[in-house]
Amino acid sequence: MKLAGPVTDAFGDYWYKGKAELTSYTLEQARYGEIRQGNAVLIFVTEDFSRSKQVKLDNPAQAGNDSVNVLKLNFTKNFNTGIYPYSMMTSVFTPVQRQLNPQTLKITSSSQEWCGHTFVQMNLNDQGYRVQQNSYFEQDGDKTLSLGEPYRKMNYGQPFASIQRISLPASYNS
């Protein structure tokens, strides 16, 4: 796979206006053995991001070389299961300059429903990805693990797809 080169003027003209791109879909989500109706929204926006802290920068000009421009995806899903609602969100932070920064820096995913809340976060480091999982389910509990060197070399999209191979809280696997 060839990684994208320098940012083109057309890309900059579209993505660096401080606006987001939103796409909304009708959702059919399997949960508790049934297909549930709901809504899904994809929100794409560019942001200045800290490589070291892996957070959106408040003042990018002061960050120097720590600042990297990312294309952020927020993917939301909302649906009802009987009497209570589910709200799920995944955020993916991938550098725009793929030749300089080929790996996704951070992925977070959360699920909220009336029983409780679960959260998974993956952060890129020198060894691969550090994964933190927090769950209200006893069988899942709170965990921290590392995904080593093979994951460090993944290209865009692979970390997002590979998150399904991690032992995720039960609320993600249904």
Backbone bond lengths (Angstrom), bond angles and torsions (degrees), N, CA, C in turn:
res aa  C-N    CA-C-N  psi(-1)  N-CA   C-N-CA  omega(-1)  CA-C   N-CA-C  phi
1 M - - - 1.451 - - 1.525 108.96 -
2 K 1.310 116.98 128.13 1.454 121.58 178.27 1.524 108.39 -88.27
3 L 1.337 115.88 128.12 1.454 120.06 178.91 1.519 109.85 -80.83
4 A 1.317 115.69 147.96 1.457 121.37 -179.21 1.519 110.96 -60.49
5 G 1.323 115.29 146.14 1.458 121.48 178.92 1.517 111.02 -85.24
6 P 1.335 115.55 -153.44 1.465 120.09 -179.34 1.529 111.33 -58.33
7 V 1.312 114.95 154.73 1.459 121.26 179.65 1.528 108.93 -67.13
8 T 1.309 116.50 129.84 1.463 121.27 179.15 1.525 110.39 -81.61
9 D 1.327 115.55 162.75 1.467 120.20 176.30 1.523 110.75 -60.71
10 A 1.332 116.57 -40.23 1.470 120.37 -179.74 1.529 110.72 -61.83
11 F 1.339 116.63 -41.97 1.466 120.39 177.66 1.524 109.52 -61.66
12 G 1.326 115.99 -49.53 1.460 120.58 -179.23 1.514 112.73 -60.53
13 D 1.340 116.31 -42.48 1.467 120.32 179.30 1.523 111.70 -61.17
14 Y 1.321 116.68 -33.90 1.466 120.65 -178.76 1.531 112.03 -83.34
15 W 1.333 117.46 -47.64 1.461 121.30 -168.59 1.523 115.33 -93.62
16 Y 1.322 119.45 -17.14 1.467 120.08 -175.64 1.521 112.63 -104.16
17 K 1.304 116.86 38.27 1.462 121.95 177.14 1.528 111.59 -104.10
18 G 1.328 117.30 4.16 1.456 120.34 -179.73 1.517 113.70 76.43
19 K 1.322 116.36 17.30 1.463 120.69 179.67 1.521 109.59 -114.55
20 A 1.316 115.74 159.74 1.464 121.85 179.44 1.522 109.78 -108.76
21 E 1.318 115.06 157.72 1.465 121.75 172.98 1.523 107.11 -106.65
22 L 1.326 117.24 125.08 1.457 122.52 -179.34 1.517 110.17 -117.65
23 T 1.324 115.22 137.49 1.455 121.89 174.98 1.518 107.17 -132.77
24 S 1.329 116.95 129.44 1.460 121.89 -177.06 1.524 109.90 -114.06
25 Y 1.324 115.77 141.36 1.459 122.08 -178.11 1.522 110.56 -132.80
26 T 1.321 116.13 152.68 1.455 121.59 167.09 1.521 106.33 -78.77
27 L 1.319 116.78 130.59 1.463 122.56 -174.26 1.524 110.84 -105.17
28 E 1.321 115.86 137.72 1.460 122.85 166.77 1.518 105.90 -119.78
29 Q 1.337 116.86 109.77 1.462 123.38 -172.57 1.527 110.25 -117.83
30 A 1.323 116.60 125.33 1.468 120.23 175.42 1.524 108.91 -76.03
31 R 1.334 116.54 129.68 1.463 122.05 176.38 1.520 108.12 -159.49
32 Y 1.331 116.06 132.23 1.465 122.85 -179.46 1.527 111.88 54.97
33 G 1.325 116.39 40.12 1.454 121.72 174.92 1.515 115.95 76.36
34 E 1.318 117.70 9.42 1.463 121.33 179.47 1.520 110.18 -133.77
35 I 1.328 115.62 157.40 1.459 121.31 173.61 1.529 107.80 -87.31
36 R 1.328 115.55 123.99 1.470 122.11 -178.72 1.526 108.91 -105.77
37 Q 1.314 116.32 143.24 1.462 121.84 177.60 1.523 109.35 -90.68
38 G 1.317 116.03 144.53 1.453 119.71 178.55 1.518 111.45 -169.45
39 N 1.317 114.94 -159.71 1.459 122.30 -179.56 1.518 109.67 -128.08
40 A 1.316 115.91 144.62 1.462 122.52 173.55 1.522 107.60 -127.60
41 V 1.327 116.13 140.55 1.458 121.30 178.72 1.519 108.60 -132.98
42 L 1.340 115.97 133.31 1.462 122.66 172.90 1.525 107.16 -107.27
43 I 1.337 116.18 125.83 1.459 121.86 -179.98 1.525 107.50 -121.47
44 F 1.326 116.82 117.52 1.464 122.34 177.50 1.522 108.71 -111.55
45 V 1.345 116.50 135.86 1.464 121.57 177.03 1.524 108.21 -157.15
46 T 1.336 116.59 148.21 1.462 119.45 174.41 1.521 108.95 -90.14
47 E 1.340 115.38 146.01 1.461 121.80 179.57 1.518 109.48 -145.52
48 D 1.341 115.11 154.47 1.457 120.94 169.77 1.518 107.36 -84.59
49 F 1.322 115.96 130.32 1.462 122.61 -168.74 1.523 109.13 -130.81
50 S 1.314 117.29 145.32 1.466 122.35 177.01 1.524 109.70 -87.74
51 R 1.340 116.69 123.42 1.468 120.24 176.13 1.528 110.84 -63.13
52 S 1.334 116.56 -42.77 1.468 119.86 -173.91 1.529 112.97 -78.60
53 K 1.316 118.08 -42.04 1.470 121.57 -178.23 1.520 112.03 -89.15
54 Q 1.312 116.48 -21.00 1.460 124.30 -177.68 1.530 111.99 53.84
55 V 1.334 113.11 53.20 1.466 122.77 175.58 1.529 108.30 -140.11
56 K 1.323 116.71 161.68 1.460 121.40 174.61 1.525 108.13 -65.09
57 L 1.332 116.31 134.30 1.460 121.08 -178.49 1.528 111.21 -80.93
58 D 1.330 115.62 135.08 1.457 120.78 174.27 1.526 110.86 -76.56
59 N 1.346 116.30 -35.88 1.457 121.32 -178.04 1.527 109.35 -135.70
60 P 1.323 118.17 83.46 1.467 121.59 -175.74 1.523 114.16 -57.94
61 A 1.331 117.76 -33.45 1.466 120.74 -178.06 1.525 111.71 -62.40
62 Q 1.327 117.72 -31.18 1.462 121.37 179.77 1.521 112.76 -83.40
63 A 1.314 118.25 -11.56 1.467 121.27 -175.06 1.528 113.17 -81.22
64 G 1.314 118.00 -18.67 1.463 120.87 179.39 1.518 112.24 59.73
65 N 1.345 116.42 -132.89 1.467 121.89 -177.78 1.522 113.63 -70.47
66 D 1.329 117.09 -10.09 1.467 119.82 177.98 1.533 111.33 -75.27
67 S 1.320 116.64 -17.46 1.463 121.21 -178.16 1.521 110.94 -81.15
68 V 1.313 115.97 132.60 1.463 122.21 174.57 1.526 107.29 -136.17
69 N 1.318 116.24 136.59 1.451 120.01 178.67 1.520 108.64 -83.56
70 V 1.331 116.53 127.33 1.463 121.15 -179.34 1.525 110.30 -118.57
71 L 1.316 114.48 154.88 1.459 121.48 166.81 1.522 105.21 -99.35
72 K 1.325 115.42 113.67 1.467 120.90 -178.15 1.519 109.08 -95.47
73 L 1.320 115.60 135.79 1.458 122.59 171.32 1.519 107.75 -113.65
74 N 1.312 117.37 124.27 1.460 123.13 166.74 1.523 106.41 -108.86
75 F 1.320 116.12 121.41 1.469 122.75 -178.09 1.520 106.73 -116.19
76 T 1.334 116.93 111.37 1.460 120.83 -178.11 1.522 110.47 -109.35
77 K 1.334 114.97 145.22 1.469 121.99 174.13 1.526 107.48 -133.69
78 N 1.313 116.02 131.19 1.462 122.00 177.44 1.519 108.64 -132.59
79 F 1.346 115.78 128.86 1.462 120.64 -179.55 1.524 108.60 -157.62
80 N 1.331 115.87 161.54 1.463 121.46 178.87 1.520 110.55 -108.29
81 T 1.335 115.19 146.07 1.467 121.74 174.07 1.522 106.44 -123.90
82 G 1.289 116.26 94.82 1.463 118.09 -178.37 1.513 110.16 69.82
83 I 1.344 116.37 -112.35 1.461 118.95 -174.48 1.523 114.43 -95.46
84 Y 1.338 118.51 -12.35 1.463 116.40 -176.55 1.523 113.44 -126.23
85 P 1.344 115.02 150.56 1.463 121.16 -176.28 1.529 113.09 -88.04
86 Y 1.314 115.54 151.81 1.464 124.19 170.97 1.525 107.90 -112.05
87 S 1.310 115.93 140.96 1.452 122.33 172.50 1.525 107.19 -132.45
88 M 1.328 117.11 121.99 1.464 121.74 -178.31 1.525 108.57 -126.94
89 M 1.336 115.68 144.62 1.457 119.52 178.27 1.515 109.82 -146.58
90 T 1.325 115.75 136.00 1.459 122.85 172.90 1.518 107.39 -122.90
91 S 1.339 116.39 133.81 1.462 122.29 176.35 1.519 108.55 -119.88
92 V 1.337 116.42 133.98 1.466 122.87 -179.38 1.522 107.69 -126.52
93 F 1.346 116.29 128.48 1.460 122.66 -177.35 1.528 108.95 -116.65
94 T 1.336 116.61 104.94 1.462 122.12 -175.62 1.525 109.80 -121.23
95 P 1.337 117.68 128.42 1.462 120.25 179.73 1.529 112.48 -57.69
96 V 1.325 115.64 142.46 1.458 121.74 177.05 1.531 109.80 -70.96
97 Q 1.313 117.35 -43.44 1.469 122.25 -179.51 1.521 109.20 -80.92
98 R 1.314 117.00 82.63 1.460 122.56 -172.58 1.523 113.34 -67.04
99 Q 1.339 118.67 -29.78 1.460 119.56 178.72 1.521 110.92 -66.68
100 L 1.330 117.19 -34.36 1.464 121.35 179.79 1.525 112.06 -85.18
101 N 1.314 117.04 -33.88 1.472 123.40 -174.70 1.522 108.50 -136.52
102 P 1.336 118.54 80.01 1.467 120.20 -171.39 1.530 116.05 -74.57
103 Q 1.325 119.24 -18.50 1.464 119.91 -175.08 1.528 112.19 -99.32
104 T 1.321 114.87 147.00 1.453 120.96 169.70 1.521 107.58 -61.20
105 L 1.345 117.27 134.40 1.461 121.47 -175.56 1.522 113.26 -84.53
106 K 1.331 116.40 -35.32 1.466 119.01 -172.38 1.518 109.45 -154.96
107 I 1.326 115.63 142.44 1.460 122.79 173.16 1.525 106.94 -136.01
108 T 1.320 116.70 131.33 1.462 120.69 173.44 1.521 108.27 -126.77
109 S 1.320 115.70 149.73 1.456 120.35 178.00 1.521 108.52 -148.25
110 S 1.331 115.83 134.69 1.462 119.37 -179.28 1.523 110.43 -139.60
111 S 1.324 114.09 156.67 1.455 121.92 177.97 1.523 108.02 -137.43
112 Q 1.333 115.62 129.72 1.458 120.43 177.43 1.522 108.60 -125.59
113 E 1.308 115.08 133.55 1.464 121.73 174.00 1.514 107.14 -154.21
114 W 1.303 118.28 176.56 1.457 121.28 -171.38 1.522 113.61 -63.01
115 C 1.319 118.47 -23.17 1.470 120.23 177.28 1.518 111.62 -74.37
116 G 1.332 117.54 -32.21 1.455 120.35 -178.71 1.519 112.66 161.00
117 H 1.329 115.05 -157.43 1.455 122.40 -170.53 1.525 109.40 -134.67
118 T 1.331 117.19 140.21 1.465 122.54 172.38 1.524 108.09 -127.44
119 F 1.332 115.77 152.25 1.463 120.98 -176.06 1.520 110.08 -149.97
120 V 1.336 116.69 135.09 1.464 122.79 175.36 1.522 107.54 -130.19
121 Q 1.338 116.29 135.87 1.464 121.20 176.93 1.517 109.83 -134.29
122 M 1.341 116.09 133.51 1.467 123.03 175.61 1.523 107.92 -116.88
123 N 1.343 116.74 126.67 1.458 121.97 177.18 1.518 109.80 -121.85
124 L 1.336 116.79 130.37 1.457 121.98 176.63 1.521 109.72 -71.93
125 N 1.343 116.08 133.57 1.462 121.29 172.90 1.528 108.26 -136.86
126 D 1.328 117.68 -171.64 1.473 121.23 -177.02 1.520 113.04 -64.95
127 Q 1.319 118.72 -23.87 1.460 122.18 -177.30 1.528 113.84 -96.42
128 G 1.297 118.48 -13.83 1.462 122.09 -175.25 1.514 109.06 145.98
129 Y 1.319 116.58 -125.51 1.461 121.55 177.40 1.520 110.11 -122.13
130 R 1.332 115.49 134.72 1.465 122.14 171.41 1.524 105.90 -93.97
131 V 1.328 116.19 128.73 1.463 121.61 -176.80 1.523 108.93 -116.55
132 Q 1.322 115.98 128.09 1.462 122.06 174.03 1.520 107.78 -116.48
133 Q 1.307 115.34 132.94 1.461 121.31 178.16 1.519 107.96 -125.88
134 N 1.310 116.74 131.34 1.457 122.65 174.85 1.514 107.75 -129.36
135 S 1.334 115.77 129.73 1.451 119.95 -175.94 1.519 110.57 -146.32
136 Y 1.311 115.29 147.54 1.456 120.01 173.85 1.521 111.56 -83.45
137 F 1.336 119.06 -9.49 1.459 122.15 177.85 1.529 110.11 -77.52
138 E 1.308 118.03 129.70 1.464 121.72 179.39 1.520 111.61 -58.20
139 Q 1.331 117.93 -42.85 1.466 120.56 -176.81 1.527 112.39 -64.97
140 D 1.319 118.06 -21.75 1.459 121.86 179.50 1.521 112.18 -99.58
141 G 1.327 116.62 -47.25 1.455 121.56 178.79 1.520 113.09 56.85
142 D 1.331 114.80 -159.78 1.455 121.92 178.59 1.518 108.62 -104.41
143 K 1.338 116.81 130.73 1.462 121.67 -177.01 1.518 110.08 -140.52
144 T 1.321 115.07 152.02 1.456 122.48 169.57 1.513 106.90 -131.45
145 L 1.324 116.83 133.35 1.455 120.69 177.98 1.516 109.32 -145.67
146 S 1.328 115.56 168.37 1.457 121.73 178.86 1.513 109.79 -119.43
147 L 1.320 115.34 138.75 1.457 122.09 171.31 1.519 105.03 -107.05
148 G 1.325 117.13 111.72 1.456 123.10 -168.20 1.509 116.31 -74.37
149 E 1.319 114.48 -155.58 1.462 124.47 -170.67 1.526 115.23 -49.62
150 P 1.328 120.97 -42.82 1.478 117.41 179.28 1.526 112.37 -57.46
151 Y 1.324 117.40 -35.68 1.456 120.93 179.78 1.521 111.19 -74.84
152 R 1.333 117.01 -27.25 1.465 121.83 178.09 1.524 110.61 -62.45
153 K 1.321 116.68 -28.18 1.461 121.61 -175.03 1.528 113.28 -97.05
154 M 1.322 118.29 6.61 1.462 120.31 -178.17 1.519 111.09 -69.58
155 N 1.305 115.69 148.04 1.454 121.47 176.03 1.518 109.59 -91.16
156 Y 1.323 116.43 170.96 1.454 123.10 -177.92 1.519 111.36 -50.97
157 G 1.303 115.15 136.42 1.457 120.94 178.24 1.511 112.67 94.59
158 Q 1.328 117.62 -33.14 1.456 119.49 -178.76 1.529 112.13 -65.29
159 P 1.362 120.25 -43.97 1.466 117.59 178.70 1.521 111.38 -59.92
160 F 1.337 116.25 -40.27 1.455 120.64 -179.33 1.522 110.35 -62.85
161 A 1.326 117.28 -43.71 1.462 121.20 178.56 1.519 110.81 -70.37
162 S 1.322 117.08 -37.23 1.462 121.25 -175.50 1.516 113.03 -73.26
163 I 1.322 117.49 -16.24 1.457 119.29 -179.73 1.526 110.43 -60.08
164 Q 1.336 117.26 -23.64 1.456 120.73 178.15 1.524 111.82 -68.86
165 R 1.341 118.51 -21.19 1.460 121.63 -179.61 1.526 112.35 -83.31
166 I 1.317 116.95 -12.47 1.459 121.32 179.08 1.523 107.88 -80.45
167 S 1.309 117.62 152.60 1.457 121.38 177.19 1.522 108.70 -71.25
168 L 1.319 116.14 89.96 1.454 121.30 -177.94 1.521 110.70 -86.29
169 P 1.339 116.50 158.40 1.455 119.49 175.57 1.523 111.03 -54.96
170 A 1.302 115.85 151.16 1.463 121.81 -176.12 1.523 112.12 -54.98
171 S 1.326 118.09 -31.74 1.463 120.35 -178.36 1.521 112.13 -64.95
172 Y 1.336 118.88 -20.66 1.459 121.82 179.21 1.519 111.94 -85.48
173 N 1.301 117.63 -23.90 1.457 121.41 -170.44 1.515 113.99 -94.67
174 S 1.294 118.23 3.32 1.465 120.26 -178.20 1.501 111.21 -102.03
